């Protein structure tokens, strides 16, 4: 594996139930920054996305937000008039793109590895796009799951079921690692 200099981090625009999700996102940002690893993320100023950016900034790290111009976020944020844009966080740089598809492609191109934390459909779309790219042979960049309190145990079981039922090979999972803590995950990046 080549040295990982930049990671794409996919995570939630909500904070989730309980402080553990916010705390892990913040801690991951700190640890990546302290280890000199640059971060590329979706650029939002809400949810665990904000916590990641805040943790990175607090540790003096480099973080790039990739944000679709004019994007208002989930319907509940848009309806409430909540600005989800990158103006609410301290970023090293912001790249504005035309839409979500371009955001995904830009983040994939900028990063050497991908990390995904608890999130919703958007997080899954981004993570599955990354994993599909290596399954199809377009790259071999690794992916890491921060499996906070077993959040992704069901998904990991589903991956095992896909292999057991012949829809995937075990080698389809060779670039994926699941970690329970930010510390364990960052240690695997070295």
DADAQUI-V72762 format. One record per run of one state. SS is the DSSP state (H for helix, E for strand, C for the rest). FROM is the first residue (numbers start at 0). TO is the last residue. If there is no record, write none. Layout:
BEGIN
{{SS	FROM	TO} {SS	FROM	TO}}
END
This chain:
BEGIN
{{C	0	4} {E	5	9} {C	10	17} {H	18	33} {C	34	36} {E	37	40} {C	41	45} {H	46	57} {C	58	61} {E	62	67} {C	68	73} {H	74	79} {C	80	84} {H	85	87} {C	88	91} {E	92	96} {C	97	98} {H	99	109} {C	110	111} {E	112	115} {C	116	119} {H	120	134} {C	135	141} {E	142	145} {C	146	146} {H	147	149} {C	150	151} {H	152	163} {C	164	168} {H	169	172} {C	173	174} {E	175	178} {C	179	180} {H	181	188} {C	189	189}}
END
